[in-house]
């Protein structure tokens, strides 16, 4: 593999999701479908070569993606399209063989557009279309499920109960994705659905999940716009809860976070997903998305004033700069000011097609250096609620152990943690995976050495 980049299952999941999305929109020979099919086959070839294998099985079990005997929790969130696609074929997974051709990928993707009555019919259709390097597995509950023959033992990687949160986050992604698709097709957005999943988000945070942000990461450009809105909503609810806001307000705040970028559904894909710098005209088009989003929500009927205000004003600066231009008498609400902080922080700390992620500390430095950009109270509350290491961040401690952040502490550099790995990198279980409060005098000699930004937790794909 000299000179070639290794490809993990995360990239294959991202490409397959992209292919399913493109085939839903375009015909099988459309350049977009052709391109993603070629990208997938090249990536599969590199992956198989790196792993010294001739097959790759991507399974579906208990509503989650599975690979090499492990649940892919984060990938299952952005990979909901794959789960639904496989389910529509009455299958429990896709077995890809070495030598897969782009034409076979296109035929596979096209199969998702058909109403298939059963697994055997789906297999027959694939064979009739010349697809010989993809096999459809029986469902997970069937003793003939392919995963039974490719690994031994029970499925692993459920992440200390994190698997129970996957359906919630899948629903969040689905609601944002559906809203953007409705906006793009000039159909009314299902605001009731957005409010419903916002309520699910609220309930999940009420349970005090320490891994609020851990599962939702996304390096592929087709999921980052949706994932961004999900994470902004999560951040806003987390800060609002830290401030003691009532649940009815948090419900509306979460809904506004999910829908704040809905106007991007009407931005051309070649501009929205452009990997390089936008030219002046492209920037003008991109900067129209707040007004488009507010209009979409108003025309959908039933949108609350907080959601409309957030869609319109989340790029307005505290010093009255930003866009769109506002009349002199316009006053921006505190909720929109908070969502503005969440929006910029998330954009800075997340992967984009044109940039890597940066650490939270550096994001704070950038934001605080931008005088007049942010409401001082909103920025102060945000930093106090998240600290230097937001909940769900994975960190290396000064004693060599690894931990996941549970909550910010009084000192923003000394959070509450849950130990996850010992100094040898072995996962901790039971009482050994205890919580540690770095503000506690008993932890005086222990510090966070660094943030583990690019390494997925044990059992995790890094596509989330």
N, C-alpha and C positions, 0 to 999 in steps of 0.2 A: 504493500500500500504506500510505497514511497511517493511523496509529492501529492498524495490524495488525502482529502479530508475524510475522517471516519464519520459514518452516518449512523445515528442511533435510531431507535424505534420512534423517538419523539418526532424526528423530521419526517419519517414515513407516515405517521399519524397526521401531521400537518398537511402533507401533500395530498393524502387520500381525502381528507376533509375538503381541501380546496377543489379537488377533482369532482367530488360529489356536488359541491355548490355550483361549480361551473356547468356541470352537465344538467343541472336543474334549470339553468337559464338558457343554455345554448344547445344547438344540435351537435351530434357526435363528431362531425368534421370541422367544427368551428376552431379557429386558431388557438383560442384559450384552452379548449379541451385537449387539443393535440399537444400543446406545450406542457400542460400539467401531467399528461400521460407519459410524455417523454421524460420529464423531470422525475417522475415516480420510478420509472424503470431504471434510470441511471442511479438514483439513490438506493434502490433495492439492491442493485448489483454491487455497489460499494459496501453496503451493509453486510451482505452475505460474504463478500470477500474478507471484510474485516473480522467477521465472526467465524470464518472458515466453515461455513455451512452452505447447504444447497437449498434450504427451505426457511421460510420465515412465517410463523403463525401468529396472527393477531386475533385473539379470541374475545368473546363476549360472555361474561358470567355475572349474574346478579346485577345486571344493569350497568356493568363497568367493563372497561377494556382490560385484557389480560395478555401478558407476554412473558414467556419463559417462566411460567408458574407464579407470576406475581401480578397483583392488581396494579394498574396504572391509574392512580386516583386522579391526579391532576389532568392527565391526558383524557380521562373519561369525561371531564367537564367540557373542554373544547372539542372533544371527539364524539359528542352526542350524535352528530350526523352519521358517523360510522355505525354507532350502536343501532340507530333507527334503520339505517340502510341494511345492515345485516339481518335485523329482525324482520324487515320486509321480505327478505328472501327465505324466511323460516329457518335461518341458519344460526350456528353458534360461533362463527368465525371464518376468517379467510386464510387459507394456506397458499402462500406465494412461492413458486418454485423458480430456481435459477433458470435464466433464459427467457423470462417473461418479456413479451414484446409490447410496445406502446399500443398497438392495435388491440391487443387483448385487454389492456386496461380500459380503453375506450368502450369496448363491448361490455365489460363488467359494469362500468359506470352507467351505460345505457340500460342495463337490466333493471336498475332501480326505478326507471320510469314506468315499468310494466307492473301490472297487478299479477303477482305470481301466486298460484293457489297453494303451493307446497314446496318443500325442499327438493324433491325429485324432479319436479317440473323446472325449478330454477337450474338444477344441474343439467337437465336436458337442453334447456335454452342456451346455457353457456357452451356446451359441447357443439350445438348446432351452429354457433357463431364462431367456431374455430378457437375457442379459449381452452387451451390444454395445460397452461401453467398456473392456473388458479383453481383451487378446490374449495368447495363449500362444506364446512363441518356441520354435523348434526348439532342440535342445541346442547347447551351445557348439561342439562338434566339427563341427556341420553348417555348411556354407558359407552357409546361409540364416539363421543366428543373427542376431537383430535388432540386437545390438550392433555387428555389422559395418557396418550402415548408419547408425548414430547417432554414431560417432566414427571417427577415422582413427588408424592406427598400432597398435603393440602395447599390450597392457594395462599400465598403470603402477601404481605405488604399492605394490610388494611389500615395501618397507620394509627394504632391506638384508638380505634373508633372513628377515625376521620372518614372512613367509608360511608358512614351514615349521613355525612354532610354532602356527599356527591350529588344526590338527587336535588337538594336545595340549590346548589350552585349550577347544576344543569338547567334548572328552571329559570334561574336568573339570566344565564346566557341566552336561553331560548327566548325569553321575553324581550330582551334587548335586540336580539337578532330579528325577531318577528316585527318589532316596532320599526327598525330601520328598513326592513323589506317593505312594509306597508307604506312608509314615507316615500321610498323609491318608486313604488308603483302608484303613488298618489291615492292610496286607500286610507281609510280612517284607522288610526292606531287603536288597538284594544287596550284602553286605559285601565279597564277593570282587571285585565290579566297582569298588567304592570303593578297595580296596587296589591294584587294577590301575592305575587312573588316578593314584593317589598315586605309584606307581612311575614312571609317565610324567613326572609333575611333577619327581620326583627326578632323573631322567635329563636333563630339560631344564635344570635348574639346574646339574647337573654340567658341562654345556657352557659354563657361565659366561655365559648370556645377559644382556646389560646391560639388556634391555628387559623384565625380569621382570613389572613392573606396568604397562607402557605400554599394552598391548592391552586390559586388562581394566578398563573403566570402563562405567558404566551409569546413565544418568539416568532411565530409565523405571522405574516402581514395580514392574512385574511381574518385572524381572530383578534388582533390587537385593538381594533376599534371597538368591538363588542366587549372584550375583556377590560378595556379601559373604563367603560361606563360601569361595569360591575364593580370594579375596584374603587372607583370614585364613590359609588353608593355605600360600599362597605366602610370606607374611610370616614365619610360624613356621618354615618350612623354611629360609628365608634366614638368620634369626637362629641357628637350630640349626647350620647349616653354618658360620656365622661363629664359633660357639663350639667347633667341631671335633667335633661329635657324630657317632657312627658312622652308617652308612647305614641299618642296620636300625632304629635309633631314629628317624631322620629319616622313614623310611617310615611308621612308626606315627604320628609327629607330624603328617605331612601328611594321613593318613587321618582322624585326630582333628579336624584343622582343617576338612576337608571336611564332616564329619558333626556338628560341634558344635552346629549349630542345627537338627538334623533334627526336633526336637520342634515347630518352627514349622509343620511340615506339618499339624499337628492344631489349629492356631489358626485360627479363622474368618477368611476373607479380609477381611471388613469391618473387623476389628480389626487384622489384620496390615498392611494397606495403608492404614489410615486416615491421611489427610494432616494432620490436626490433632492436638491433644493428646488423649490417652486419658483417659476418666473413671476413677473409682476401680475400678469393676467391670471395665471393659475392661483396666485395668492389671493387675488380679488375674489375669485370664485370660491375658494376655500373659506374665506372670511365672511361669506354670505350664510354659512350654515347656522349661526345663531338666529338670525331673522327667519330663515326657512323653518327651523325647528319650532320656534314660537308659533308660526303660522300653522304648521302641521298639527300641533297640539290644540290650538284654538279651533281649527276646522274639524278636528276629531270629536269635539264636544265632550264636556265633563271634566276637562283638565283643571286641576286646582291652580290657584294663582301662584303658588310656590313653584310648581313645575314649569309653568309658562315663563315666570320671571327668571328661573335658573337657565332654561334653554336660551332665552334672549340675552341674559346678562353675564354668563359665566366667563366671558373674555373681557369684561369691563374692569378697568383698574380702579383702585381706591382713589387715585388722583384724577379720576374722570377721563383718563386716556383709555386706550384699547379700542375694541370694536364690538358691536356697531356704534356709530355716533349717537349720542343721547342728547335730548333737549336739556337746557340749563336747569329746569325744574325737576328733572328725574332724580329719584332717590333710590339707591340700591339697598335692598333688604339685607339683614344680617345672614340669613340662610344662603342667599346667593353669594355673599362675600365668603362664607365658609366653603361653599362648593367650588369657588374660584381657587381657593388655597388647595383643596383636595385635587382639583383638576391639574394644576401645575405640578404639584408634588408627584402625583402618579405618573404624569408624562415624563418627568425628569428621571424617576427611579425605575422606569420600565424599559424593556427592550423595544426598539423601533427598527424598521427596515433600514433607517439611515443612521442609527447610533446604538451603542451599547447602553446598558443600564448604568446608573451611577449610584454610589452609596447614599443613604439618607442624609448623613452628615454633610456631604458635598451639596446635596439638593437644598438643605437649609441655608448653607452659605450663599448659594446663588440667589435664593429667594430673598434673604435678608439684605443682600447687597443691592437689590432692585428697589431702591427707595421710592415709596409712593405706590407700589404695585398692589399691595395687599392691605386689607383692613387689619390694623395692629392687633386688635382683640381676637380676631379670627385666627391669625397666624400664631399668636401666643397660646391660644387654646389648643390648636392643632399640635404644636410642639409638646405641650404638657401632656396631651392624651397619648401621643405615640412615642415620645422620647426619641433618642437617636436610633433606636432599633425597634421598628414597628412590630406589633404582635404578629407572630408567625415567622419572623426573621430567624434564620439559622446562624448561630454564632460559634466561634471557637473561643474557649476560655483560656485564661493565662496558665491554667494547670494542664492544658492539653485536652480536656474534655470538650464535647460538643453539646449544644443545648438549643432549644427553641424558645423564643421570647414569648412569655405569657401576657405580660402587661408592662407598661411604663412604671418606673418608680418615681419617688419624689425627686431624686437626682436623675435627670434625663439620660445620663450615661450609665446608670446602674439599674437595669430593669429587673423584673421578676422573670425567672427562667424555669424551664423543665429540662433536666438533663436527658440527653438522648443517646450519647455514645461515650464510651470510656476513652482513655488516652491512646488505646490501640485502635480505635475506630470501631469497636464492637458495639452493636446496639444494646442499650440497657433495657431491662424489663422489670416489671413488678416494682418493688420498693426501691430498687436502684435508680429507677427513672423518676427520682423525687424532684420536688420543686425547690428552688433556691432563690431567696430574695437578696440581691446584692446590696440592698439598703440595710440589711440586718448586720449588726456588729460582728456576728459570727462569720460573716462572709467578707470581712474587711480585707483579707489578703487575696481575694479573688476578683478578677476584672475580665471584661470582654476584650480579648486580644484583637479580633477582627470579625467582620461580617463575612459569612460564607454565601456569596452572592450567586455563584455560577454552578454550585454543586447541588444536585438534587438529593433529597434525603433518601436513606436506604429504602429500596423497593419502589422508588419513584422514577418516573420518566421526567425529564426536565422540560417537556412541553406541557404547560399547564395553563 
